[in-house]
Amino acid sequence: MRVRALASARAALAATLERSRAMYSRHARARFASRASSGTDFETVGVVRRRLLELERRVDAALEIVDVSALRKKFDALDARSGAGDLWDDARRARALMAELAGVREELEAANAFEGHVSDAKTALELAEVGEEENEAIEMLDEALASVEALDKALEAWELRRLLGGKYDTLGAVVQIYAGAGGLDAQDWTEMLERMYLGWCEKRGFAVRVTERLEGEGGGLKTATLEVDGRYAYGYLSSEKGTHRLVRQSPFNKDAARQTSFAAVDVIPLLQDEEEVKIPESDLEITTMRSSGAGGQNVNKLETAVRVKHIPTGISVKAEEHRTQQMNRQAAMLRIKAKLTALAEEARVADIAELRGDVVKAEWGQQIRNYVLHPYKLVKDVRTGVETSDVTRVLNGGLDEFMSAYLRLKAAERSAEANK
């Protein structure tokens, strides 16, 4: 009897709570509907809940791919190996292990973030529906919406990283910018692109160092080289390789005539170890020269700058940022290997030794993006069709939508080719 009585009491209590919740929900929905009908920009509980359900499906698919339990075991094993006393006896092996550990940690953090955003959004929606006070209910709905939007962004970033499966995509990047046709305007355009990429790095939290900066006569830059240190920097920035075209009223023309200027952007992986890539010594031509720096001890007095040329392709790189020839030679060797590695991947050859001049395409004139500042404002990527009229945001480093679209395009092309 007591068991039946207890069960009956629990059922009655549950029914009471459900009626109370339903009553509050009706009141909340009425308030939300009233606010929504006022014409203000407002999301109702139902709209937010539907968005959350859609995102939960994407989370489930992501977690199925990640396999969190297996990932935790892998992390624990790698973490244990990273604490070995003789780990750094082999620096190359140690760097590879630490990079793998960082990648696994990042995947686990992403999975935990997904679950946290879903939980926060659900809790806030529950409170929004039962809240007695209008302000409290609206505040909870705003929190739910913020969690949903944060989850959407986290999923977008995770899905995008899944597209970065190239051998060097997780590495840092070297970004080289060269002034092209357009005279002084092109040099100014090169400096604008330098600021754009510095702004993008800052937004991403990537460390960046300007290793070369050759100023042009009259203003602007002839060339600029940036070293970007951050996980997936090369994967993202590889989408920027190509010719960038600017159309505007020239600030250097007394008649403010419309001027078209070009600058080329080259991107190569930031290699950390010369031994990662092998190039036959007979294919290299190494020369030294005086640095073109501002002066100082050794600089402009001794031949500290080093240029390395890959004879079969004619590609050359230069390093002059260091104070000694030996350090500049090491930097130049890393850059030529990185450049040839990137080209080998593009040309789909198995080894750098297979590269020859006929497979190295001239990037000049292969325009990838137009930046129009006059007579109208528009930035358009000619490869993906993505465009925006907010040129100020783009020139301040707002490049993510362009990079995302390009990476998805390349993934679609690879998939289509694999299915042939």
DRENDO-1510 file (C-alpha; in Angstrom, 1 decimal, always signed):
<recs>
REC; n; res; u; v; w
REC; 1; MET; +0.0; +0.0; +0.0 .
REC; 2; ARG; +2.8; +2.4; +0.9 .
REC; 3; VAL; +4.5; +1.8; -2.4 .
REC; 4; ARG; +1.3; +2.5; -4.3 .
REC; 5; ALA; +0.7; +5.7; -2.2 .
REC; 6; LEU; +4.3; +6.9; -2.8 .
REC; 7; ALA; +3.9; +6.3; -6.5 .
REC; 8; SER; +0.6; +8.1; -6.5 .
REC; 9; ALA; +2.1; +11.1; -4.7 .
REC; 10; ARG; +5.0; +11.3; -7.1 .
REC; 11; ALA; +2.7; +11.2; -10.1 .
REC; 12; ALA; +0.6; +14.0; -8.5 .
REC; 13; LEU; +3.7; +16.1; -7.9 .
REC; 14; ALA; +4.9; +15.6; -11.4 .
REC; 15; ALA; +1.5; +16.6; -12.8 .
REC; 16; THR; +1.5; +19.7; -10.7 .
REC; 17; LEU; +5.0; +20.7; -11.8 .
REC; 18; GLU; +4.0; +20.1; -15.5 .
REC; 19; ARG; +0.9; +22.3; -15.2 .
REC; 20; SER; +3.0; +25.0; -13.6 .
REC; 21; ARG; +5.6; +24.8; -16.3 .
REC; 22; ALA; +3.0; +24.8; -19.0 .
REC; 23; MET; +1.4; +27.9; -17.5 .
REC; 24; TYR; +4.7; +29.7; -17.3 .
REC; 25; SER; +5.5; +28.6; -20.8 .
REC; 26; ARG; +2.3; +30.0; -22.1 .
REC; 27; HIS; +3.0; +33.3; -20.4 .
REC; 28; ALA; +6.6; +33.3; -21.7 .
REC; 29; ARG; +5.6; +32.5; -25.2 .
REC; 30; ALA; +3.0; +35.3; -25.1 .
REC; 31; ARG; +5.6; +37.8; -24.0 .
REC; 32; PHE; +8.1; +36.6; -26.6 .
REC; 33; ALA; +5.4; +36.7; -29.3 .
REC; 34; SER; +4.5; +40.2; -28.3 .
REC; 35; ARG; +8.1; +41.4; -28.4 .
REC; 36; ALA; +8.7; +39.6; -31.7 .
REC; 37; SER; +5.7; +41.3; -33.3 .
REC; 38; SER; +7.0; +44.7; -32.3 .
REC; 39; GLY; +9.4; +44.5; -35.2 .
REC; 40; THR; +12.6; +44.3; -33.2 .
REC; 41; ASP; +15.3; +41.8; -34.1 .
REC; 42; PHE; +14.3; +38.9; -31.8 .
REC; 43; GLU; +14.6; +35.1; -31.8 .
REC; 44; THR; +11.7; +33.1; -30.2 .
REC; 45; VAL; +12.2; +30.1; -28.0 .
REC; 46; GLY; +11.0; +27.8; -30.8 .
REC; 47; VAL; +13.4; +29.3; -33.4 .
REC; 48; VAL; +16.4; +28.9; -31.0 .
REC; 49; ARG; +15.3; +25.4; -30.1 .
REC; 50; ARG; +15.1; +24.4; -33.7 .
REC; 51; ARG; +18.6; +25.8; -34.4 .
REC; 52; LEU; +19.9; +23.9; -31.4 .
REC; 53; LEU; +18.4; +20.6; -32.6 .
REC; 54; GLU; +20.0; +21.1; -36.0 .
REC; 55; LEU; +23.4; +21.8; -34.4 .
REC; 56; GLU; +23.0; +18.8; -32.1 .
REC; 57; ARG; +22.8; +16.6; -35.2 .
REC; 58; ARG; +26.1; +18.1; -36.4 .
REC; 59; VAL; +27.7; +17.6; -33.0 .
REC; 60; ASP; +26.6; +14.0; -32.9 .
REC; 61; ALA; +28.2; +13.4; -36.4 .
REC; 62; ALA; +31.4; +15.2; -35.3 .
REC; 63; LEU; +31.7; +13.2; -32.1 .
REC; 64; GLU; +31.2; +10.0; -34.0 .
REC; 65; ILE; +34.1; +10.9; -36.2 .
REC; 66; VAL; +36.3; +12.0; -33.3 .
REC; 67; ASP; +35.6; +9.0; -31.1 .
REC; 68; VAL; +36.3; +10.8; -27.8 .
REC; 69; SER; +37.1; +7.7; -25.7 .
REC; 70; ALA; +39.7; +6.5; -28.2 .
REC; 71; LEU; +41.1; +10.1; -28.4 .
REC; 72; ARG; +41.5; +10.3; -24.6 .
REC; 73; LYS; +43.4; +7.0; -24.6 .
REC; 74; LYS; +45.7; +8.3; -27.3 .
REC; 75; PHE; +46.2; +11.6; -25.4 .
REC; 76; ASP; +47.1; +9.8; -22.2 .
REC; 77; ALA; +49.6; +7.6; -24.1 .
REC; 78; LEU; +51.2; +10.6; -25.9 .
REC; 79; ASP; +51.3; +12.6; -22.7 .
REC; 80; ALA; +53.1; +9.8; -20.9 .
REC; 81; ARG; +55.7; +9.6; -23.7 .
REC; 82; SER; +56.2; +13.4; -23.7 .
REC; 83; GLY; +57.4; +13.1; -20.1 .
REC; 84; ALA; +60.2; +10.7; -20.9 .
REC; 85; GLY; +63.6; +11.9; -19.8 .
REC; 86; ASP; +65.3; +11.1; -23.0 .
REC; 87; LEU; +62.7; +12.6; -25.3 .
REC; 88; TRP; +64.8; +15.5; -26.5 .
REC; 89; ASP; +67.8; +13.4; -27.3 .
REC; 90; ASP; +66.2; +13.2; -30.7 .
REC; 91; ALA; +64.9; +16.7; -31.3 .
REC; 92; ARG; +63.1; +15.8; -34.6 .
REC; 93; ARG; +61.2; +12.9; -33.0 .
REC; 94; ALA; +60.4; +15.1; -30.0 .
REC; 95; ARG; +58.9; +17.9; -32.1 .
REC; 96; ALA; +56.8; +15.4; -34.0 .
REC; 97; LEU; +55.4; +13.9; -30.8 .
REC; 98; MET; +54.7; +17.3; -29.3 .
REC; 99; ALA; +52.9; +18.4; -32.5 .
REC; 100; GLU; +50.8; +15.2; -32.4 .
REC; 101; LEU; +50.0; +15.7; -28.7 .
REC; 102; ALA; +48.9; +19.3; -29.4 .
REC; 103; GLY; +46.6; +18.1; -32.2 .
REC; 104; VAL; +45.0; +15.5; -30.0 .
REC; 105; ARG; +44.5; +18.0; -27.2 .
REC; 106; GLU; +42.9; +20.4; -29.6 .
REC; 107; GLU; +40.4; +17.7; -30.8 .
REC; 108; LEU; +39.5; +16.9; -27.2 .
REC; 109; GLU; +39.0; +20.5; -26.3 .
REC; 110; ALA; +36.8; +21.0; -29.3 .
REC; 111; ALA; +34.7; +18.0; -28.3 .
REC; 112; ASN; +34.3; +19.2; -24.8 .
REC; 113; ALA; +33.4; +22.7; -26.1 .
REC; 114; PHE; +30.6; +21.2; -28.2 .
REC; 115; GLU; +29.1; +19.4; -25.2 .
REC; 116; GLY; +29.4; +22.5; -23.0 .
REC; 117; HIS; +27.6; +24.8; -25.5 .
REC; 118; VAL; +24.8; +22.3; -26.0 .
REC; 119; SER; +24.3; +21.9; -22.2 .
REC; 120; ASP; +24.4; +25.7; -21.6 .
REC; 121; ALA; +21.9; +26.3; -24.4 .
REC; 122; LYS; +19.5; +23.7; -23.2 .
REC; 123; THR; +19.6; +24.9; -19.6 .
REC; 124; ALA; +19.0; +28.5; -20.7 .
REC; 125; LEU; +16.1; +27.5; -22.9 .
REC; 126; GLU; +14.5; +25.6; -20.0 .
REC; 127; LEU; +14.8; +28.6; -17.7 .
REC; 128; ALA; +13.5; +31.0; -20.4 .
REC; 129; GLU; +10.3; +28.9; -20.7 .
REC; 130; VAL; +9.5; +28.7; -17.0 .
REC; 131; GLY; +10.7; +32.2; -16.0 .
REC; 132; GLU; +8.0; +34.2; -14.2 .
REC; 133; GLU; +9.6; +37.6; -14.8 .
REC; 134; GLU; +9.7; +38.9; -18.4 .
REC; 135; ASN; +13.2; +40.3; -18.0 .
REC; 136; GLU; +14.5; +37.1; -16.6 .
REC; 137; ALA; +13.0; +35.0; -19.4 .
REC; 138; ILE; +14.4; +37.3; -22.1 .
REC; 139; GLU; +17.8; +37.3; -20.4 .
REC; 140; MET; +17.8; +33.5; -20.4 .
REC; 141; LEU; +16.8; +33.4; -24.1 .
REC; 142; ASP; +19.6; +35.7; -24.9 .
REC; 143; GLU; +22.0; +33.4; -23.1 .
REC; 144; ALA; +20.6; +30.4; -25.0 .
REC; 145; LEU; +21.0; +32.2; -28.3 .
REC; 146; ALA; +24.6; +33.2; -27.4 .
REC; 147; SER; +25.4; +29.5; -26.7 .
REC; 148; VAL; +23.9; +28.4; -29.9 .
REC; 149; GLU; +25.9; +30.9; -31.9 .
REC; 150; ALA; +29.1; +29.9; -30.1 .
REC; 151; LEU; +28.3; +26.3; -30.9 .
REC; 152; ASP; +27.7; +27.1; -34.6 .
REC; 153; LYS; +31.1; +28.9; -34.8 .
REC; 154; ALA; +32.9; +26.1; -33.0 .
REC; 155; LEU; +31.4; +23.5; -35.4 .
REC; 156; GLU; +32.3; +25.6; -38.4 .
REC; 157; ALA; +35.9; +25.9; -37.2 .
REC; 158; TRP; +36.1; +22.1; -36.5 .
REC; 159; GLU; +34.6; +21.2; -39.9 .
REC; 160; LEU; +37.0; +23.5; -41.6 .
REC; 161; ARG; +40.0; +22.0; -39.8 .
REC; 162; ARG; +38.9; +18.6; -41.1 .
REC; 163; LEU; +39.6; +19.9; -44.6 .
REC; 164; LEU; +43.2; +20.7; -43.7 .
REC; 165; GLY; +44.6; +17.2; -44.2 .
REC; 166; GLY; +47.7; +18.1; -46.2 .
REC; 167; LYS; +51.1; +16.9; -45.0 .
REC; 168; TYR; +52.2; +20.4; -44.0 .
REC; 169; ASP; +48.8; +22.1; -43.3 .
REC; 170; THR; +49.4; +22.1; -39.5 .
REC; 171; LEU; +52.7; +24.0; -39.8 .
REC; 172; GLY; +53.4; +27.7; -39.7 .
REC; 173; ALA; +53.7; +29.6; -42.9 .
REC; 174; VAL; +56.0; +32.0; -44.7 .
REC; 175; VAL; +54.1; +34.7; -46.6 .
REC; 176; GLN; +55.9; +36.6; -49.3 .
REC; 177; ILE; +54.3; +39.7; -50.9 .
REC; 178; TYR; +55.7; +41.3; -54.1 .
REC; 179; ALA; +54.7; +44.5; -55.8 .
REC; 180; GLY; +53.7; +44.0; -59.4 .
REC; 181; ALA; +52.4; +46.1; -62.2 .
REC; 182; GLY; +51.2; +49.6; -61.1 .
REC; 183; GLY; +54.3; +51.5; -60.1 .
REC; 184; LEU; +54.0; +53.4; -56.8 .
REC; 185; ASP; +50.4; +52.3; -56.4 .
REC; 186; ALA; +51.5; +48.7; -56.6 .
REC; 187; GLN; +54.1; +49.3; -53.9 .
REC; 188; ASP; +51.4; +51.0; -51.7 .
REC; 189; TRP; +49.1; +48.0; -52.4 .
REC; 190; THR; +51.9; +45.6; -51.2 .
REC; 191; GLU; +52.1; +47.5; -47.9 .
REC; 192; MET; +48.3; +47.3; -47.6 .
REC; 193; LEU; +48.4; +43.6; -48.1 .
REC; 194; GLU; +51.1; +43.3; -45.4 .
REC; 195; ARG; +48.8; +45.1; -43.0 .
REC; 196; MET; +45.9; +42.9; -44.0 .
REC; 197; TYR; +47.8; +39.7; -43.2 .
REC; 198; LEU; +49.2; +41.1; -40.0 .
REC; 199; GLY; +45.6; +41.9; -39.0 .
REC; 200; TRP; +44.5; +38.4; -39.8 .
REC; 201; CYS; +47.3; +36.9; -37.7 .
REC; 202; GLU; +46.4; +39.1; -34.8 .
REC; 203; LYS; +42.7; +38.1; -34.9 .
REC; 204; ARG; +43.8; +34.4; -35.0 .
REC; 205; GLY; +46.3; +34.8; -32.2 .
REC; 206; PHE; +49.2; +33.7; -34.3 .
REC; 207; ALA; +52.7; +35.0; -33.7 .
REC; 208; VAL; +54.1; +36.8; -36.7 .
REC; 209; ARG; +57.5; +38.2; -37.5 .
REC; 210; VAL; +58.5; +40.4; -40.4 .
REC; 211; THR; +61.7; +38.9; -41.7 .
REC; 212; GLU; +62.2; +41.1; -44.8 .
REC; 213; ARG; +60.8; +44.5; -45.8 .
REC; 214; LEU; +62.2; +46.3; -48.8 .
REC; 215; GLU; +60.8; +49.8; -49.1 .
REC; 216; GLY; +60.1; +51.2; -52.6 .
REC; 217; GLU; +61.3; +54.5; -53.9 .
REC; 218; GLY; +58.6; +57.1; -53.1 .
REC; 219; GLY; +56.7; +55.0; -50.6 .
REC; 220; GLY; +55.2; +51.6; -50.1 .
REC; 221; LEU; +57.0; +48.2; -50.3 .
REC; 222; LYS; +58.6; +46.3; -53.1 .
REC; 223; THR; +58.6; +43.1; -51.1 .
REC; 224; ALA; +57.7; +41.9; -47.6 .
REC; 225; THR; +58.1; +38.5; -46.0 .
REC; 226; LEU; +56.2; +37.4; -42.9 .
REC; 227; GLU; +56.8; +34.3; -40.8 .
REC; 228; VAL; +53.6; +33.1; -39.2 .
REC; 229; ASP; +53.9; +30.7; -36.3 .
REC; 230; GLY; +50.6; +29.0; -35.4 .
REC; 231; ARG; +48.9; +25.6; -35.8 .
REC; 232; TYR; +47.2; +25.3; -39.3 .
REC; 233; ALA; +48.7; +28.7; -40.4 .
REC; 234; TYR; +50.0; +27.2; -43.6 .
REC; 235; GLY; +46.7; +25.3; -44.2 .
REC; 236; TYR; +44.7; +28.5; -44.0 .
REC; 237; LEU; +47.1; +30.9; -45.7 .
REC; 238; SER; +47.8; +28.6; -48.6 .
REC; 239; SER; +44.4; +29.9; -49.9 .
REC; 240; GLU; +46.0; +33.3; -50.4 .
REC; 241; LYS; +48.6; +32.3; -52.9 .
REC; 242; GLY; +48.2; +34.1; -56.2 .
REC; 243; THR; +47.8; +37.6; -57.7 .
REC; 244; HIS; +45.7; +40.2; -55.8 .
REC; 245; ARG; +44.3; +43.0; -57.9 .
REC; 246; LEU; +43.3; +46.5; -56.5 .
REC; 247; VAL; +41.2; +49.1; -58.3 .
REC; 248; ARG; +40.9; +52.5; -56.8 .
REC; 249; GLN; +41.4; +56.2; -57.3 .
REC; 250; SER; +45.1; +56.7; -57.1 .
REC; 251; PRO; +46.3; +58.8; -54.1 .
REC; 252; PHE; +49.5; +59.4; -56.1 .
REC; 253; ASN; +47.8; +60.9; -59.1 .
REC; 254; LYS; +47.0; +64.6; -59.1 .
REC; 255; ASP; +43.9; +63.9; -61.1 .
REC; 256; ALA; +42.8; +61.1; -58.8 .
REC; 257; ALA; +42.5; +58.9; -61.8 .
REC; 258; ARG; +41.3; +55.3; -61.5 .
REC; 259; GLN; +44.3; +53.0; -61.1 .
REC; 260; THR; +44.7; +49.2; -61.3 .
REC; 261; SER; +47.5; +47.7; -59.3 .
REC; 262; PHE; +48.8; +44.1; -58.8 .
REC; 263; ALA; +50.7; +42.3; -56.1 .
REC; 264; ALA; +51.7; +38.7; -55.9 .
REC; 265; VAL; +51.4; +36.6; -52.7 .
REC; 266; ASP; +53.4; +33.4; -52.3 .
REC; 267; VAL; +52.9; +31.1; -49.3 .
REC; 268; ILE; +55.1; +28.2; -48.2 .
REC; 269; PRO; +55.2; +26.0; -45.1 .
REC; 270; LEU; +57.5; +27.1; -42.3 .
REC; 271; LEU; +59.7; +24.0; -42.0 .
REC; 272; GLN; +61.6; +23.5; -38.7 .
REC; 273; ASP; +64.1; +20.9; -39.8 .
REC; 274; GLU; +66.4; +20.9; -42.9 .
REC; 275; GLU; +66.5; +17.1; -42.8 .
REC; 276; GLU; +62.7; +16.8; -43.4 .
REC; 277; VAL; +63.3; +17.4; -47.2 .
REC; 278; LYS; +66.2; +16.2; -49.3 .
REC; 279; ILE; +67.4; +18.1; -52.4 .
REC; 280; PRO; +70.5; +17.0; -54.4 .
REC; 281; GLU; +73.3; +19.4; -53.8 .
REC; 282; SER; +74.0; +19.5; -57.5 .
REC; 283; ASP; +70.6; +21.1; -58.0 .
REC; 284; LEU; +71.4; +24.1; -55.8 .
REC; 285; GLU; +73.4; +27.2; -56.5 .
REC; 286; ILE; +74.4; +29.2; -53.4 .
REC; 287; THR; +75.7; +32.8; -53.5 .
REC; 288; THR; +76.5; +35.3; -50.8 .
REC; 289; MET; +76.1; +39.1; -50.9 .
REC; 290; ARG; +75.9; +42.1; -48.7 .
REC; 291; SER; +72.7; +42.6; -46.8 .
REC; 292; SER; +70.4; +45.4; -47.9 .
REC; 293; GLY; +69.5; +46.1; -44.3 .
REC; 294; ALA; +69.8; +49.5; -42.5 .
REC; 295; GLY; +73.3; +48.9; -41.4 .
REC; 296; GLY; +75.1; +47.9; -38.2 .
REC; 297; GLN; +77.8; +45.5; -37.2 .
REC; 298; ASN; +78.4; +43.1; -40.1 .
REC; 299; VAL; +75.3; +44.2; -42.0 .
REC; 300; ASN; +76.3; +46.0; -45.3 .
REC; 301; LYS; +80.0; +45.4; -44.4 .
REC; 302; LEU; +80.3; +41.6; -44.8 .
REC; 303; GLU; +78.6; +39.2; -47.2 .
REC; 304; THR; +76.1; +37.9; -44.6 .
REC; 305; ALA; +73.1; +37.6; -47.0 .
REC; 306; VAL; +72.6; +34.3; -48.8 .
REC; 307; ARG; +70.7; +33.5; -52.0 .
REC; 308; VAL; +69.9; +29.8; -52.9 .
REC; 309; LYS; +68.7; +28.9; -56.4 .
REC; 310; HIS; +67.1; +25.6; -57.4 .
REC; 311; ILE; +68.7; +25.1; -60.8 .
REC; 312; PRO; +66.1; +22.8; -62.4 .
REC; 313; THR; +63.2; +25.2; -61.7 .
REC; 314; GLY; +65.0; +28.5; -61.6 .
REC; 315; ILE; +63.3; +29.3; -58.2 .
REC; 316; SER; +65.5; +31.3; -55.8 .
REC; 317; VAL; +65.1; +32.6; -52.2 .
REC; 318; LYS; +67.1; +35.0; -50.2 .
REC; 319; ALA; +67.7; +35.3; -46.4 .
REC; 320; GLU; +69.3; +38.4; -44.9 .
REC; 321; GLU; +67.6; +39.0; -41.6 .
REC; 322; HIS; +70.3; +37.3; -39.4 .
REC; 323; ARG; +73.7; +38.7; -38.5 .
REC; 324; THR; +75.8; +35.8; -39.7 .
REC; 325; GLN; +76.1; +34.1; -43.0 .
REC; 326; GLN; +75.7; +30.7; -41.4 .
REC; 327; MET; +72.3; +31.6; -39.9 .
REC; 328; ASN; +71.1; +33.2; -43.1 .
REC; 329; ARG; +72.2; +30.1; -45.1 .
REC; 330; GLN; +70.2; +27.9; -42.8 .
REC; 331; ALA; +67.1; +30.1; -43.2 .
REC; 332; ALA; +67.5; +30.2; -47.0 .
REC; 333; MET; +67.8; +26.4; -47.2 .
REC; 334; LEU; +64.6; +26.0; -45.1 .
REC; 335; ARG; +62.8; +28.4; -47.4 .
REC; 336; ILE; +63.9; +26.8; -50.7 .
REC; 337; LYS; +62.9; +23.4; -49.4 .
REC; 338; ALA; +59.6; +24.7; -48.2 .
REC; 339; LYS; +58.9; +26.4; -51.5 .
REC; 340; LEU; +59.8; +23.3; -53.5 .
REC; 341; THR; +57.8; +21.1; -51.2 .
REC; 342; ALA; +54.7; +23.2; -51.8 .
REC; 343; LEU; +55.3; +23.1; -55.5 .
REC; 344; ALA; +55.7; +19.3; -55.5 .
REC; 345; GLU; +52.4; +18.9; -53.7 .
REC; 346; GLU; +50.7; +21.2; -56.3 .
REC; 347; ALA; +52.3; +19.4; -59.2 .
REC; 348; ARG; +51.5; +16.0; -57.6 .
REC; 349; VAL; +55.0; +14.6; -58.0 .
REC; 350; ALA; +56.3; +12.1; -55.5 .
REC; 351; ASP; +59.6; +13.8; -54.9 .
REC; 352; ILE; +61.2; +17.2; -55.2 .
REC; 353; ALA; +63.9; +15.7; -57.5 .
REC; 354; GLU; +61.1; +15.3; -60.1 .
REC; 355; LEU; +60.4; +19.0; -60.2 .
REC; 356; ARG; +61.5; +20.8; -63.4 .
REC; 357; GLY; +60.8; +24.2; -64.9 .
REC; 358; ASP; +57.9; +23.0; -67.0 .
REC; 359; VAL; +55.8; +22.1; -64.0 .
REC; 360; VAL; +56.3; +25.4; -62.1 .
REC; 361; LYS; +53.5; +27.7; -63.2 .
REC; 362; ALA; +54.1; +31.5; -63.3 .
REC; 363; GLU; +51.8; +32.9; -60.6 .
REC; 364; TRP; +52.0; +36.4; -62.1 .
REC; 365; GLY; +48.7; +37.3; -63.8 .
REC; 366; GLN; +46.8; +34.4; -62.2 .
REC; 367; GLN; +44.5; +36.7; -60.4 .
REC; 368; ILE; +42.6; +35.2; -57.5 .
REC; 369; ARG; +40.8; +38.1; -55.9 .
REC; 370; ASN; +39.7; +41.6; -56.9 .
REC; 371; TYR; +39.5; +44.5; -54.4 .
REC; 372; VAL; +37.5; +47.4; -55.9 .
REC; 373; LEU; +37.4; +50.6; -54.0 .
REC; 374; HIS; +36.2; +52.8; -56.8 .
REC; 375; PRO; +33.7; +53.5; -58.4 .
REC; 376; TYR; +32.0; +51.1; -56.0 .
REC; 377; LYS; +33.2; +48.9; -53.1 .
REC; 378; LEU; +33.5; +45.2; -53.6 .
REC; 379; VAL; +36.0; +42.4; -52.7 .
REC; 380; LYS; +35.4; +39.3; -54.8 .
REC; 381; ASP; +37.2; +36.0; -55.0 .
REC; 382; VAL; +37.2; +34.9; -58.6 .
REC; 383; ARG; +37.8; +31.2; -57.7 .
REC; 384; THR; +34.8; +30.7; -55.3 .
REC; 385; GLY; +32.6; +33.7; -56.2 .
REC; 386; VAL; +32.5; +34.8; -52.6 .
REC; 387; GLU; +32.1; +38.6; -52.4 .
REC; 388; THR; +31.5; +41.4; -49.9 .
REC; 389; SER; +31.1; +45.1; -50.0 .
REC; 390; ASP; +32.7; +45.5; -46.6 .
REC; 391; VAL; +36.2; +46.2; -47.9 .
REC; 392; THR; +37.4; +47.8; -44.7 .
REC; 393; ARG; +36.8; +44.7; -42.7 .
REC; 394; VAL; +38.6; +42.6; -45.3 .
REC; 395; LEU; +41.6; +44.9; -45.5 .
REC; 396; ASN; +41.8; +44.8; -41.7 .
REC; 397; GLY; +42.2; +41.1; -41.8 .
REC; 398; GLY; +38.7; +39.7; -42.2 .
REC; 399; LEU; +39.6; +36.9; -44.5 .
REC; 400; ASP; +38.0; +33.9; -42.9 .
REC; 401; GLU; +35.0; +33.7; -45.3 .
REC; 402; PHE; +37.3; +33.7; -48.3 .
REC; 403; MET; +39.6; +31.1; -46.8 .
REC; 404; SER; +36.7; +28.8; -45.8 .
REC; 405; ALA; +35.1; +29.0; -49.2 .
REC; 406; TYR; +38.4; +28.2; -51.0 .
REC; 407; LEU; +39.1; +25.2; -48.7 .
REC; 408; ARG; +35.6; +23.8; -49.2 .
REC; 409; LEU; +36.0; +24.3; -53.0 .
REC; 410; LYS; +39.3; +22.4; -53.0 .
REC; 411; ALA; +37.8; +19.6; -50.9 .
REC; 412; ALA; +34.9; +19.3; -53.3 .
REC; 413; GLU; +37.3; +19.1; -56.3 .
REC; 414; ARG; +39.3; +16.4; -54.6 .
REC; 415; SER; +36.2; +14.4; -53.8 .
REC; 416; ALA; +34.9; +14.7; -57.4 .
REC; 417; GLU; +38.3; +13.6; -58.7 .
REC; 418; ALA; +38.4; +10.6; -56.4 .
REC; 419; ASN; +34.9; +9.5; -57.5 .
REC; 420; LYS; +35.9; +9.5; -61.2 .
</recs>
